[in-house]
């Protein structure tokens, strides 16, 4: 399956099952990677960055359960 290079705010929200407000708060506090701003109103994330972040969070959760 081929990945898209960029994903929209809506796609990130769906992937993480969170609201736009939560996503933007996570970005503002450094808990989620910064997006690329393509225009004044258009934000995009690299798909690989989002996938890597999710994988890292899953690893951290597994480590926490094993302790």
Chimera marker file (.cmm) of the C-alpha trace (Angstrom):
<marker_set name="trace">
<marker id="1" x="0.000" y="0.000" z="0.000" r="1" g="1" b="0" radius="0.5"/>
<marker id="2" x="1.464" y="3.342" z="-1.032" r="1" g="1" b="0" radius="0.5"/>
<marker id="3" x="1.443" y="6.127" z="1.543" r="1" g="1" b="0" radius="0.5"/>
<marker id="4" x="0.556" y="9.676" z="0.705" r="1" g="1" b="0" radius="0.5"/>
<marker id="5" x="3.362" y="12.095" z="1.344" r="1" g="1" b="0" radius="0.5"/>
<marker id="6" x="1.222" y="14.638" z="3.233" r="1" g="1" b="0" radius="0.5"/>
<marker id="7" x="-1.891" y="14.298" z="5.379" r="1" g="1" b="0" radius="0.5"/>
<marker id="8" x="-4.387" y="16.970" z="6.326" r="1" g="1" b="0" radius="0.5"/>
<marker id="9" x="-5.492" y="18.081" z="9.766" r="1" g="1" b="0" radius="0.5"/>
<marker id="10" x="-8.733" y="16.133" z="9.288" r="1" g="1" b="0" radius="0.5"/>
<marker id="11" x="-6.838" y="12.967" z="8.371" r="1" g="1" b="0" radius="0.5"/>
<marker id="12" x="-4.573" y="13.281" z="11.425" r="1" g="1" b="0" radius="0.5"/>
<marker id="13" x="-7.621" y="13.876" z="13.636" r="1" g="1" b="0" radius="0.5"/>
<marker id="14" x="-9.273" y="10.714" z="12.298" r="1" g="1" b="0" radius="0.5"/>
<marker id="15" x="-6.109" y="8.630" z="12.645" r="1" g="1" b="0" radius="0.5"/>
<marker id="16" x="-5.677" y="9.686" z="16.282" r="1" g="1" b="0" radius="0.5"/>
<marker id="17" x="-9.427" y="9.864" z="17.089" r="1" g="1" b="0" radius="0.5"/>
<marker id="18" x="-9.055" y="13.352" z="18.556" r="1" g="1" b="0" radius="0.5"/>
<marker id="19" x="-10.644" y="16.752" z="17.962" r="1" g="1" b="0" radius="0.5"/>
<marker id="20" x="-9.044" y="19.632" z="16.083" r="1" g="1" b="0" radius="0.5"/>
<marker id="21" x="-8.729" y="21.549" z="19.358" r="1" g="1" b="0" radius="0.5"/>
<marker id="22" x="-6.882" y="18.662" z="21.028" r="1" g="1" b="0" radius="0.5"/>
<marker id="23" x="-4.574" y="18.236" z="18.042" r="1" g="1" b="0" radius="0.5"/>
<marker id="24" x="-3.656" y="21.912" z="17.960" r="1" g="1" b="0" radius="0.5"/>
<marker id="25" x="-3.092" y="21.946" z="21.741" r="1" g="1" b="0" radius="0.5"/>
<marker id="26" x="-0.784" y="18.945" z="21.400" r="1" g="1" b="0" radius="0.5"/>
<marker id="27" x="1.177" y="20.751" z="18.688" r="1" g="1" b="0" radius="0.5"/>
<marker id="28" x="1.344" y="23.964" z="20.740" r="1" g="1" b="0" radius="0.5"/>
<marker id="29" x="2.694" y="22.106" z="23.801" r="1" g="1" b="0" radius="0.5"/>
<marker id="30" x="5.211" y="20.037" z="21.827" r="1" g="1" b="0" radius="0.5"/>
<marker id="31" x="3.381" y="16.743" z="22.369" r="1" g="1" b="0" radius="0.5"/>
<marker id="32" x="2.844" y="16.277" z="18.619" r="1" g="1" b="0" radius="0.5"/>
<marker id="33" x="5.076" y="17.261" z="15.679" r="1" g="1" b="0" radius="0.5"/>
<marker id="34" x="4.697" y="20.682" z="14.080" r="1" g="1" b="0" radius="0.5"/>
<marker id="35" x="2.857" y="20.732" z="10.747" r="1" g="1" b="0" radius="0.5"/>
<marker id="36" x="4.042" y="22.307" z="7.538" r="1" g="1" b="0" radius="0.5"/>
<marker id="37" x="2.104" y="25.462" z="6.693" r="1" g="1" b="0" radius="0.5"/>
<marker id="38" x="1.415" y="25.386" z="2.962" r="1" g="1" b="0" radius="0.5"/>
<marker id="39" x="-0.750" y="28.522" z="2.951" r="1" g="1" b="0" radius="0.5"/>
<marker id="40" x="-2.121" y="30.827" z="5.616" r="1" g="1" b="0" radius="0.5"/>
<marker id="41" x="-4.959" y="28.387" z="6.348" r="1" g="1" b="0" radius="0.5"/>
<marker id="42" x="-3.533" y="25.054" z="5.156" r="1" g="1" b="0" radius="0.5"/>
<marker id="43" x="-1.580" y="22.762" z="7.467" r="1" g="1" b="0" radius="0.5"/>
<marker id="44" x="-0.154" y="19.399" z="6.430" r="1" g="1" b="0" radius="0.5"/>
<marker id="45" x="1.898" y="16.755" z="8.175" r="1" g="1" b="0" radius="0.5"/>
<marker id="46" x="4.251" y="14.340" z="6.493" r="1" g="1" b="0" radius="0.5"/>
<marker id="47" x="2.596" y="10.915" z="6.649" r="1" g="1" b="0" radius="0.5"/>
<marker id="48" x="5.852" y="9.289" z="7.784" r="1" g="1" b="0" radius="0.5"/>
<marker id="49" x="6.200" y="11.731" z="10.701" r="1" g="1" b="0" radius="0.5"/>
<marker id="50" x="2.668" y="10.923" z="11.892" r="1" g="1" b="0" radius="0.5"/>
<marker id="51" x="3.224" y="7.166" z="11.470" r="1" g="1" b="0" radius="0.5"/>
<marker id="52" x="6.526" y="7.344" z="13.365" r="1" g="1" b="0" radius="0.5"/>
<marker id="53" x="4.884" y="9.320" z="16.189" r="1" g="1" b="0" radius="0.5"/>
<marker id="54" x="2.074" y="6.738" z="16.497" r="1" g="1" b="0" radius="0.5"/>
<marker id="55" x="4.585" y="3.865" z="16.508" r="1" g="1" b="0" radius="0.5"/>
<marker id="56" x="6.641" y="5.590" z="19.204" r="1" g="1" b="0" radius="0.5"/>
<marker id="57" x="3.549" y="6.133" z="21.369" r="1" g="1" b="0" radius="0.5"/>
<marker id="58" x="2.631" y="2.453" z="20.972" r="1" g="1" b="0" radius="0.5"/>
<marker id="59" x="6.141" y="1.390" z="22.045" r="1" g="1" b="0" radius="0.5"/>
<marker id="60" x="5.979" y="3.685" z="25.079" r="1" g="1" b="0" radius="0.5"/>
<marker id="61" x="2.584" y="2.269" z="26.056" r="1" g="1" b="0" radius="0.5"/>
<marker id="62" x="3.906" y="-1.304" z="25.762" r="1" g="1" b="0" radius="0.5"/>
<marker id="63" x="6.911" y="-0.454" z="27.938" r="1" g="1" b="0" radius="0.5"/>
<marker id="64" x="4.653" y="1.135" z="30.571" r="1" g="1" b="0" radius="0.5"/>
<marker id="65" x="2.479" y="-2.003" z="30.699" r="1" g="1" b="0" radius="0.5"/>
<marker id="66" x="5.502" y="-4.275" z="31.078" r="1" g="1" b="0" radius="0.5"/>
<marker id="67" x="6.812" y="-2.393" z="34.127" r="1" g="1" b="0" radius="0.5"/>
<link id1="1" id2="2" r="1" g="1" b="0" radius="0.2"/>
<link id1="2" id2="3" r="1" g="1" b="0" radius="0.2"/>
<link id1="3" id2="4" r="1" g="1" b="0" radius="0.2"/>
<link id1="4" id2="5" r="1" g="1" b="0" radius="0.2"/>
<link id1="5" id2="6" r="1" g="1" b="0" radius="0.2"/>
<link id1="6" id2="7" r="1" g="1" b="0" radius="0.2"/>
<link id1="7" id2="8" r="1" g="1" b="0" radius="0.2"/>
<link id1="8" id2="9" r="1" g="1" b="0" radius="0.2"/>
<link id1="9" id2="10" r="1" g="1" b="0" radius="0.2"/>
<link id1="10" id2="11" r="1" g="1" b="0" radius="0.2"/>
<link id1="11" id2="12" r="1" g="1" b="0" radius="0.2"/>
<link id1="12" id2="13" r="1" g="1" b="0" radius="0.2"/>
<link id1="13" id2="14" r="1" g="1" b="0" radius="0.2"/>
<link id1="14" id2="15" r="1" g="1" b="0" radius="0.2"/>
<link id1="15" id2="16" r="1" g="1" b="0" radius="0.2"/>
<link id1="16" id2="17" r="1" g="1" b="0" radius="0.2"/>
<link id1="17" id2="18" r="1" g="1" b="0" radius="0.2"/>
<link id1="18" id2="19" r="1" g="1" b="0" radius="0.2"/>
<link id1="19" id2="20" r="1" g="1" b="0" radius="0.2"/>
<link id1="20" id2="21" r="1" g="1" b="0" radius="0.2"/>
<link id1="21" id2="22" r="1" g="1" b="0" radius="0.2"/>
<link id1="22" id2="23" r="1" g="1" b="0" radius="0.2"/>
<link id1="23" id2="24" r="1" g="1" b="0" radius="0.2"/>
<link id1="24" id2="25" r="1" g="1" b="0" radius="0.2"/>
<link id1="25" id2="26" r="1" g="1" b="0" radius="0.2"/>
<link id1="26" id2="27" r="1" g="1" b="0" radius="0.2"/>
<link id1="27" id2="28" r="1" g="1" b="0" radius="0.2"/>
<link id1="28" id2="29" r="1" g="1" b="0" radius="0.2"/>
<link id1="29" id2="30" r="1" g="1" b="0" radius="0.2"/>
<link id1="30" id2="31" r="1" g="1" b="0" radius="0.2"/>
<link id1="31" id2="32" r="1" g="1" b="0" radius="0.2"/>
<link id1="32" id2="33" r="1" g="1" b="0" radius="0.2"/>
<link id1="33" id2="34" r="1" g="1" b="0" radius="0.2"/>
<link id1="34" id2="35" r="1" g="1" b="0" radius="0.2"/>
<link id1="35" id2="36" r="1" g="1" b="0" radius="0.2"/>
<link id1="36" id2="37" r="1" g="1" b="0" radius="0.2"/>
<link id1="37" id2="38" r="1" g="1" b="0" radius="0.2"/>
<link id1="38" id2="39" r="1" g="1" b="0" radius="0.2"/>
<link id1="39" id2="40" r="1" g="1" b="0" radius="0.2"/>
<link id1="40" id2="41" r="1" g="1" b="0" radius="0.2"/>
<link id1="41" id2="42" r="1" g="1" b="0" radius="0.2"/>
<link id1="42" id2="43" r="1" g="1" b="0" radius="0.2"/>
<link id1="43" id2="44" r="1" g="1" b="0" radius="0.2"/>
<link id1="44" id2="45" r="1" g="1" b="0" radius="0.2"/>
<link id1="45" id2="46" r="1" g="1" b="0" radius="0.2"/>
<link id1="46" id2="47" r="1" g="1" b="0" radius="0.2"/>
<link id1="47" id2="48" r="1" g="1" b="0" radius="0.2"/>
<link id1="48" id2="49" r="1" g="1" b="0" radius="0.2"/>
<link id1="49" id2="50" r="1" g="1" b="0" radius="0.2"/>
<link id1="50" id2="51" r="1" g="1" b="0" radius="0.2"/>
<link id1="51" id2="52" r="1" g="1" b="0" radius="0.2"/>
<link id1="52" id2="53" r="1" g="1" b="0" radius="0.2"/>
<link id1="53" id2="54" r="1" g="1" b="0" radius="0.2"/>
<link id1="54" id2="55" r="1" g="1" b="0" radius="0.2"/>
<link id1="55" id2="56" r="1" g="1" b="0" radius="0.2"/>
<link id1="56" id2="57" r="1" g="1" b="0" radius="0.2"/>
<link id1="57" id2="58" r="1" g="1" b="0" radius="0.2"/>
<link id1="58" id2="59" r="1" g="1" b="0" radius="0.2"/>
<link id1="59" id2="60" r="1" g="1" b="0" radius="0.2"/>
<link id1="60" id2="61" r="1" g="1" b="0" radius="0.2"/>
<link id1="61" id2="62" r="1" g="1" b="0" radius="0.2"/>
<link id1="62" id2="63" r="1" g="1" b="0" radius="0.2"/>
<link id1="63" id2="64" r="1" g="1" b="0" radius="0.2"/>
<link id1="64" id2="65" r="1" g="1" b="0" radius="0.2"/>
<link id1="65" id2="66" r="1" g="1" b="0" radius="0.2"/>
<link id1="66" id2="67" r="1" g="1" b="0" radius="0.2"/>
</marker_set>
